[in-house]
Amino acid sequence: MQFKYDHQCFGCGEQNPAGLKLKFVQEGEIISTTFVPPEIYQGYPGILHGGITSTVFDDTMSQCVAALGKFGFTSRLEVRFRKKIPVLRPVRFEAWIVKQKGPIVDIESRAILEDGELAAEAKARFMLTKEETES
């Protein structure tokens, strides 16, 4: 299976008109993005929809796999919400690899509000594609 990135990813695709257009930076072992959710992504009034929060977690954690120079797919994602995330305010998502064994990569992530409070946490397991595990 060959992957050709077409820039249509909902999370980070520059050419997806409906996407989040997330931009990532790597600082040591941590991949991060700062996202200012527009009102169109709210669930309850003024609060970011949990599905969008989960999507940003998933995309941020997938960037950890990409930083390894590999392709992988989310096989499990667990999100724990601790505080509401307001729309129209910046929230920083950070992710890092916890463990890698063969084709399995375990990653953790957190969402931090602009006041430094922890808003949510996530854990995920990614499976590297077969081609990535044969090298």
C-alpha positions in Angstrom: 0.0 0.0 0.0 1.5 3.3 -1.1 0.4 6.6 0.4 0.4 9.8 -1.5 -0.6 12.7 0.7 -3.3 14.7 -1.1 -3.7 17.5 1.5 -7.3 16.7 2.1 -7.0 15.5 5.7 -9.9 16.9 7.8 -7.5 17.8 10.6 -4.4 19.2 8.8 -5.2 19.3 5.1 -4.4 22.6 3.6 -6.7 21.9 0.6 -9.7 20.7 2.6 -12.2 23.6 2.6 -14.2 22.1 5.5 -11.1 21.0 7.5 -9.5 22.3 10.7 -6.2 23.3 9.0 -4.2 22.4 12.0 -0.5 23.3 12.0 1.9 21.3 14.0 5.3 21.9 15.6 7.8 19.5 17.2 9.6 20.5 20.3 11.8 17.6 21.4 9.6 14.5 21.8 6.3 16.6 21.9 4.2 17.4 18.9 1.8 20.3 19.4 -0.8 22.5 17.8 -2.7 25.5 19.0 -6.3 25.6 17.9 -8.8 28.4 18.2 -12.1 26.7 17.5 -14.7 28.7 15.6 -18.3 28.8 16.7 -19.3 26.4 13.9 -17.6 23.6 15.9 -19.5 24.1 19.1 -21.8 21.5 20.7 -23.5 23.4 23.5 -23.4 27.1 23.1 -19.9 28.4 23.5 -18.3 25.0 24.1 -16.3 23.0 21.6 -18.0 19.8 20.5 -16.4 16.7 22.0 -16.1 15.0 18.6 -14.0 17.9 17.3 -11.9 17.7 20.4 -11.4 14.0 19.8 -10.5 14.7 16.2 -7.8 17.2 17.2 -6.4 14.7 19.6 -6.4 12.0 16.9 -4.7 14.2 14.4 -2.1 15.5 16.9 -1.2 11.9 17.9 -1.0 10.8 14.3 1.6 13.4 13.8 3.8 11.6 16.3 3.7 8.6 14.0 4.4 10.8 11.0 7.4 12.3 12.9 8.9 8.7 12.9 8.7 8.8 9.1 5.9 6.1 9.2 2.3 5.6 8.3 -0.2 4.3 10.8 -3.9 4.1 11.7 -5.7 4.7 14.9 -6.8 1.4 16.4 -8.0 2.7 19.7 -8.7 6.2 21.1 -9.8 7.1 24.6 -10.6 10.6 25.6 -11.2 11.9 29.1 -12.8 15.4 29.3 -12.0 17.3 32.5 -13.2 20.9 31.7 -15.2 22.5 29.0 -13.2 23.9 26.1 -14.6 27.3 25.0 -14.9 28.2 21.3 -13.0 31.3 20.1 -10.2 30.8 22.6 -6.9 29.1 22.0 -6.3 25.6 23.3 -3.0 23.8 23.0 -2.9 20.1 22.1 0.3 18.2 22.9 1.1 14.6 22.1 4.1 12.2 22.7 4.9 8.6 22.1 4.8 6.5 25.3 5.8 3.1 23.8 6.5 1.5 20.5 6.7 -2.3 20.0 6.7 -3.8 16.6 3.7 -2.3 14.7 2.1 -0.9 17.8 2.6 2.7 18.9 1.0 3.9 22.1 0.6 7.7 22.4 -0.7 10.1 25.0 -2.0 13.6 24.6 -3.4 16.5 26.5 -5.4 19.7 25.8 -4.4 22.8 27.8 -6.5 25.9 28.1 -4.9 29.4 27.8 -4.8 29.7 31.6 -2.8 26.5 31.8 -5.6 24.3 33.1 -5.9 20.8 31.8 -9.1 20.5 29.8 -8.8 16.9 28.4 -6.5 14.0 28.1 -6.3 11.2 25.5 -4.6 7.9 24.9 -4.4 6.1 21.6 -2.9 3.1 20.0 -1.7 3.3 16.4 -1.0 0.4 14.1 1.8 0.9 11.6 1.0 -0.2 8.1 2.5 -3.5 7.1 5.0 -1.9 4.8 6.3 0.2 7.7 7.0 -2.8 9.9 8.9 -4.8 7.3 11.9 -2.4 7.2 
